[in-house]
Amino acid sequence: MRSQALSLYRRMLREAQGFVSYNVRSYAVRRVREGFRQAKGEADPAVLENMFSKAKEDLEMLKRQRVVYQLYAHPSGSMLG
Protein backbone atom coordinates (compact mmCIF):
# COMPACT_ATOMS: atom_id res chain seq x y z
CA MET A 1 0.00 0.00 0.00
CA ARG A 2 2.85 2.41 0.79
CA SER A 3 4.41 2.06 -2.65
CA GLN A 4 1.01 2.58 -4.29
CA ALA A 5 0.43 5.71 -2.22
CA LEU A 6 3.88 7.06 -3.10
CA SER A 7 3.25 6.39 -6.78
CA LEU A 8 -0.12 8.14 -6.58
CA TYR A 9 1.49 11.10 -4.78
CA ARG A 10 4.10 11.45 -7.53
CA ARG A 11 1.50 11.21 -10.29
CA MET A 12 -0.65 13.85 -8.61
CA LEU A 13 2.29 16.21 -8.16
CA ARG A 14 3.32 15.69 -11.79
CA GLU A 15 -0.21 16.45 -12.93
CA ALA A 16 -0.42 19.53 -10.69
CA GLN A 17 2.88 20.84 -12.07
CA GLY A 18 1.36 20.79 -15.56
CA PHE A 19 -0.91 23.79 -14.99
CA VAL A 20 0.17 26.84 -16.97
CA SER A 21 -1.04 29.40 -14.45
CA TYR A 22 1.33 29.92 -11.53
CA ASN A 23 -1.52 30.49 -9.08
CA VAL A 24 -3.46 27.39 -10.09
CA ARG A 25 -0.28 25.30 -10.16
CA SER A 26 0.75 26.47 -6.68
CA TYR A 27 -2.72 25.81 -5.31
CA ALA A 28 -2.88 22.30 -6.80
CA VAL A 29 0.57 21.34 -5.52
CA ARG A 30 -0.24 22.70 -2.07
CA ARG A 31 -3.53 20.76 -1.91
CA VAL A 32 -1.83 17.51 -2.96
CA ARG A 33 0.88 17.92 -0.32
CA GLU A 34 -1.59 18.84 2.42
CA GLY A 35 -3.82 15.88 1.61
CA PHE A 36 -1.00 13.40 1.83
CA ARG A 37 0.36 15.00 5.02
CA GLN A 38 -3.02 14.49 6.65
CA ALA A 39 -3.04 10.84 5.62
CA LYS A 40 0.49 10.28 6.93
CA GLY A 41 -0.62 10.16 10.56
CA GLU A 42 -3.59 7.86 9.93
CA ALA A 43 -3.32 4.26 11.16
CA ASP A 44 -6.80 2.85 10.51
CA PRO A 45 -6.70 0.69 7.33
CA ALA A 46 -10.33 1.42 6.46
CA VAL A 47 -9.79 5.17 6.65
CA LEU A 48 -6.57 4.87 4.65
CA GLU A 49 -8.35 2.90 1.94
CA ASN A 50 -11.05 5.55 1.80
CA MET A 51 -8.41 8.30 1.53
CA PHE A 52 -6.61 6.35 -1.19
CA SER A 53 -9.74 5.99 -3.31
CA LYS A 54 -10.52 9.70 -2.81
CA ALA A 55 -6.99 10.57 -3.94
CA LYS A 56 -7.48 8.49 -7.10
CA GLU A 57 -10.65 10.45 -7.84
CA ASP A 58 -8.77 13.69 -7.20
CA LEU A 59 -6.07 12.63 -9.67
CA GLU A 60 -8.70 12.16 -12.37
CA MET A 61 -10.16 15.56 -11.48
CA LEU A 62 -6.70 17.15 -11.78
CA LYS A 63 -6.32 15.64 -15.24
CA ARG A 64 -9.69 17.01 -16.36
CA GLN A 65 -9.04 20.45 -14.89
CA ARG A 66 -5.64 20.69 -16.53
CA VAL A 67 -7.22 20.01 -19.93
CA VAL A 68 -9.86 22.67 -19.31
CA TYR A 69 -7.25 25.22 -18.25
CA GLN A 70 -5.18 24.45 -21.35
CA LEU A 71 -8.20 24.95 -23.60
CA TYR A 72 -8.85 28.42 -22.22
CA ALA A 73 -5.31 29.57 -21.50
CA HIS A 74 -4.28 32.88 -22.99
CA PRO A 75 -1.59 32.34 -25.69
CA SER A 76 0.94 34.72 -24.13
CA GLY A 77 0.41 33.30 -20.65
CA SER A 78 -0.88 36.67 -19.46
CA MET A 79 -4.11 38.49 -20.10
CA LEU A 80 -2.24 41.80 -19.95
CA GLY A 81 -0.02 41.39 -22.86
N, C-alpha and C positions, 0 to 999 in steps of 0.2 A: 504494500500500500504506500509506503514512503517513497519508493522510486516512481510510482505512478503520480503521486502528488507533486513531486519535484518536476517531473516531466510536464505536468499540467501547468505548474507555476511558470516554467520557462516559456511554454507556448503562449500563455496569456501575456507575459511581459513582451514577448516578441510581437504579438498582435497589437498590443497597446503602443509599442514604439513606432508602429506603422502609420499613426495618425499624422497628417500634415500640420495641423494646427498645434502650436506649442502648448496652448492652454488645455486643449482636449487631451493631448498626449500626456501632459503632466498629471492631469486629473485621473486618466485611465491607469497610469502606472501606479499612482498613489493608492487608488482603490484596490488594485490587485495586491499590492504589498500589505495594505492594512487587513484585507480579508484573510490572507494567509498567516499573518501575525496572530490574528484572533484564533485561528484554528490550531496554531502551534501549541497552545496550552491545554487543548482539549484532550481528554483521555477516554471518553466514552465512545466505543466503536460505532454505535448507532448514530450518534451525533456527527461523528467524523464522516460516516458514509453519506449522511444527508448533506453535509457541507461539500463533500466531494462532488456529488451529483449537481448541487447548485453551482459550483465552480465550472463544471462542464457546460451547463446552460449559459453561464456568463461568458464563457469563451465563445460560444456560438453567437451570442449577442454582440460581443466585441467585433467579430468578423463582419456581421451585418452592418454595424454602425460604421465601421471603417469604409466599407463600400459606399455607403450613403454619403459620408463626408467627402470621399474622393469624387463622387458624381457632382457635388455642388461646390467643390473647392474653387476658389478664385485662381485663375492661371498664374498670376504673379506671386501668389502666396499671401498677398495683402489686399484688402479692399481699397486702401488709400492710394496705391499706385504701383 
